[in-house]
Amino acid sequence: MHTVHSHGVQIPALGFGTYGMADAQLRKIIPLAIQAGFRHFDTAQLYDNESGVGEAWRGSGVVRSQFFITTKVWVANYGAESFESSVNDSLRRLRTDYIDLLLLHWPSEDVPLREQIEHLNTVVDQGKARHIGVSNYNTALLESAVRYSHYPLVTHQFEYHPYLNQSHLIHTTRALGMTVTAYCPMAIGRVLTEPVLIDIARGHRRSVAQVVLRWVIQQPGTIALSRTTNTSRLAENVAVFDFELSAEEMTRIHALAQANARIVNPAGLAPRWDSTDLAQ
């Protein structure tokens, strides 16, 4: 498994995403994902499946230090009265005494951003989280979060797939010394029928999913979250480090970006997004 680096932290370049998966599913599929080579697992308080992740890794026989576990604090827990207790609950469910990477899941105006970042810093001080970051921010919020934090923010997790031009947000994330973690890279399955991707995949004798994951991780400092409930695809999805896309192929995939291609945009949570204008 290749890694990306931020502020001295090594993060596996390919993570197993667990959004929408129940504990019972995870208890079955995570051991197989571990066998396939996955060591980075991404969950969240909101997903209500941290227990499944915890039970699965503990039963794998692989030592804790070989895993990189990411979870996210939900917005309802950003206040001083619930932040630390929610992290304690996550630790209990994950069956671990530390979280490798703890993120703020979405922006929230209910608690001042400075205070949210202070809470993240506190759990690092307490040894409960080794590294911290954010998810679903725009550039203005991201710059403020970095400025408020005593500890470096090591990643920014957000939606990114071939149809969504995130060049402005990616540029800012990298300029702040952070890695990009791309979720929803398959655009909820839309990429699988894309002629350009099918053509590129055919040329490499790979699947479209492998090509898209390779496109993500081949970009500097970028992590891809791969999610599947199909056990037969686990080994395929992790086999993306033994081939390379040409500069022309990378350009062809970038050229698939379209206007209004955002998929994840929940009202009441999403910030005022940065432009995804194709001219950028």
KASUL-V105812 format. One record per residue. N is the residue number from 1. PHI is phi in whole degrees, -180 to 180 (none if undefined). PSI is psi in degrees with one decimal (NA if undefined). Layout:
# KASUL-V105812
[[N | PHI | PSI] [N | PHI | PSI]]
This chain:
# KASUL-V105812
[[1 | none | 120.7] [2 | -73 | 159.7] [3 | -127 | 158.8] [4 | -115 | 159.4] [5 | -126 | 139.0] [6 | -150 | 120.5] [7 | 53 | 39.4] [8 | 83 | -0.8] [9 | -94 | 134.6] [10 | -103 | 121.5] [11 | -119 | 128.1] [12 | -54 | 132.5] [13 | -70 | -14.8] [14 | -127 | 123.3] [15 | -116 | 156.2] [16 | -98 | 113.0] [17 | -84 | 142.9] [18 | -120 | 10.4] [19 | -57 | 133.4] [20 | 79 | 6.0] [21 | -107 | 135.3] [22 | -83 | 162.7] [23 | -53 | -45.6] [24 | -61 | -39.9] [25 | -62 | -45.0] [26 | -67 | -35.5] [27 | -62 | -26.3] [28 | -89 | -41.7] [29 | -88 | -31.1] [30 | -63 | -42.4] [31 | -57 | -36.0] [32 | -72 | -35.9] [33 | -65 | -38.3] [34 | -64 | -43.3] [35 | -60 | -35.9] [36 | -73 | -20.7] [37 | 125 | -3.5] [38 | -70 | 137.4] [39 | -132 | -8.5] [40 | -107 | 119.4] [41 | -123 | 131.1] [42 | -115 | 123.3] [43 | -137 | -167.6] [44 | -167 | 154.5] [45 | -57 | -39.6] [46 | -63 | -31.3] [47 | -70 | -18.4] [48 | 57 | 37.4] [49 | -139 | 16.9] [50 | -60 | -33.9] [51 | -64 | -39.5] [52 | -64 | -40.4] [53 | -64 | -45.5] [54 | -63 | -45.1] [55 | -65 | -37.9] [56 | -68 | -45.7] [57 | -71 | -36.0] [58 | -66 | -31.2] [59 | -87 | 1.0] [60 | -81 | -22.1] [61 | 84 | -2.7] [62 | -92 | 137.8] [63 | -69 | 151.6] [64 | -57 | -37.8] [65 | -64 | -15.4] [66 | -86 | -7.2] [67 | -104 | 150.1] [68 | -122 | 109.7] [69 | -110 | 124.3] [70 | -110 | 133.4] [71 | -138 | 170.8] [72 | -133 | 137.9] [73 | -80 | 131.1] [74 | -78 | 152.3] [75 | -59 | -31.5] [76 | -68 | -13.4] [77 | -106 | 14.2] [78 | -75 | -20.0] [79 | -70 | 158.4] [80 | -60 | -30.2] [81 | -76 | -15.9] [82 | -130 | -12.6] [83 | -60 | -57.5] [84 | -63 | -41.8] [85 | -65 | -33.7] [86 | -68 | -37.1] [87 | -67 | -40.2] [88 | -60 | -40.4] [89 | -65 | -40.0] [90 | -63 | -43.0] [91 | -60 | -42.0] [92 | -64 | -45.6] [93 | -67 | -37.6] [94 | -79 | -8.0] [95 | 58 | 47.8] [96 | -145 | 159.3] [97 | -101 | 2.9] [98 | -153 | 152.6] [99 | -107 | 130.9] [100 | -66 | -41.4] [101 | -144 | 119.2] [102 | -113 | 125.5] [103 | -116 | 151.6] [104 | -82 | 125.9] [105 | -72 | -45.7] [106 | -143 | 157.9] [107 | -65 | 153.8] [108 | -151 | 135.8] [109 | -93 | -2.0] [110 | -70 | -29.1] [111 | -125 | 132.4] [112 | -54 | 139.3] [113 | -57 | -40.4] [114 | -57 | -41.5] [115 | -67 | -40.1] [116 | -59 | -45.9] [117 | -66 | -36.8] [118 | -61 | -39.2] [119 | -64 | -41.2] [120 | -60 | -45.0] [121 | -62 | -36.9] [122 | -64 | -41.6] [123 | -70 | -24.7] [124 | -69 | -45.6] [125 | -56 | -36.4] [126 | -81 | -6.5] [127 | 80 | 9.8] [128 | -84 | -24.2] [129 | -132 | 134.0] [130 | -84 | -33.9] [131 | -143 | 158.3] [132 | -135 | 161.9] [133 | -170 | -167.1] [134 | -137 | 170.5] [135 | -143 | 139.9] [136 | 64 | 39.3] [137 | -97 | 161.0] [138 | -97 | 177.0] [139 | -65 | -38.3] [140 | -64 | -45.8] [141 | -65 | -39.3] [142 | -63 | -45.6] [143 | -63 | -38.6] [144 | -67 | -42.9] [145 | -60 | -44.0] [146 | -63 | -40.0] [147 | -66 | -34.4] [148 | -80 | -19.4] [149 | -89 | 133.6] [150 | -73 | -39.4] [151 | -94 | 149.5] [152 | -65 | 139.4] [153 | -85 | 123.9] [154 | -98 | -19.6] [155 | -148 | 155.5] [156 | -126 | 116.6] [157 | -100 | 127.3] [158 | -157 | 167.5] [159 | -64 | 131.3] [160 | -158 | 123.3] [161 | -152 | 172.4] [162 | -59 | -21.7] [163 | -90 | -9.7] [164 | -115 | 113.3] [165 | -78 | 108.2] [166 | -113 | 27.8] [167 | -59 | -40.2] [168 | -65 | -46.9] [169 | -67 | -39.2] [170 | -64 | -44.1] [171 | -60 | -45.7] [172 | -66 | -42.1] [173 | -58 | -47.0] [174 | -68 | -38.6] [175 | -63 | -26.4] [176 | -88 | 5.5] [177 | 82 | 16.8] [178 | -104 | 154.5] [179 | -84 | 156.3] [180 | -97 | 130.2] [181 | -113 | 115.7] [182 | -95 | 119.5] [183 | -107 | 161.8] [184 | 62 | 38.7] [185 | -66 | -22.2] [186 | -89 | 2.7] [187 | 51 | 49.5] [188 | 46 | 44.3] [189 | 91 | -7.6] [190 | -62 | -34.9] [191 | -64 | -24.0] [192 | -66 | -20.4] [193 | -111 | 13.7] [194 | -78 | 118.3] [195 | -56 | -40.2] [196 | -62 | -43.6] [197 | -70 | -36.7] [198 | -63 | -41.2] [199 | -65 | -44.7] [200 | -65 | -42.0] [201 | -62 | -40.7] [202 | -62 | -40.4] [203 | -65 | -28.4] [204 | -100 | -1.4] [205 | 56 | 46.7] [206 | -128 | 171.1] [207 | -85 | 162.8] [208 | -62 | -40.3] [209 | -60 | -41.8] [210 | -63 | -40.1] [211 | -64 | -43.4] [212 | -66 | -44.1] [213 | -62 | -39.3] [214 | -65 | -40.0] [215 | -59 | -40.5] [216 | -67 | -55.4] [217 | -74 | -16.1] [218 | -77 | -14.1] [219 | -80 | 140.1] [220 | -56 | 133.0] [221 | 61 | 35.3] [222 | -123 | 133.9] [223 | -111 | 140.7] [224 | -112 | 135.3] [225 | -97 | 120.1] [226 | -104 | 127.5] [227 | -125 | 128.5] [228 | -152 | 147.3] [229 | -106 | 1.3] [230 | -94 | 108.3] [231 | -63 | -26.3] [232 | -70 | -15.3] [233 | -96 | -4.6] [234 | -62 | -52.1] [235 | -63 | -36.0] [236 | -65 | -44.6] [237 | -69 | -27.2] [238 | -87 | -12.9] [239 | -89 | 65.7] [240 | -126 | 13.5] [241 | -107 | 2.3] [242 | -113 | 17.2] [243 | -148 | 165.8] [244 | -139 | 140.0] [245 | -85 | 143.0] [246 | -74 | 164.6] [247 | -59 | -38.4] [248 | -65 | -42.3] [249 | -66 | -40.2] [250 | -61 | -42.6] [251 | -65 | -41.5] [252 | -61 | -38.9] [253 | -72 | -43.2] [254 | -58 | -34.1] [255 | -70 | -7.2] [256 | -77 | -10.6] [257 | -58 | 139.9] [258 | -132 | 161.8] [259 | -71 | 149.0] [260 | 56 | 43.2] [261 | -99 | 3.5] [262 | -67 | 136.3] [263 | -104 | -42.7] [264 | -99 | 108.5] [265 | -153 | 61.5] [266 | -70 | 128.2] [267 | -62 | 137.8] [268 | 88 | -11.3] [269 | -120 | -44.2] [270 | -64 | 137.5] [271 | -78 | -178.3] [272 | -76 | 105.6] [273 | -68 | 151.1] [274 | -69 | 158.5] [275 | -61 | 139.4] [276 | -114 | 27.1] [277 | -52 | 131.0] [278 | -68 | -15.0] [279 | -75 | -13.4] [280 | -74 | NA]]
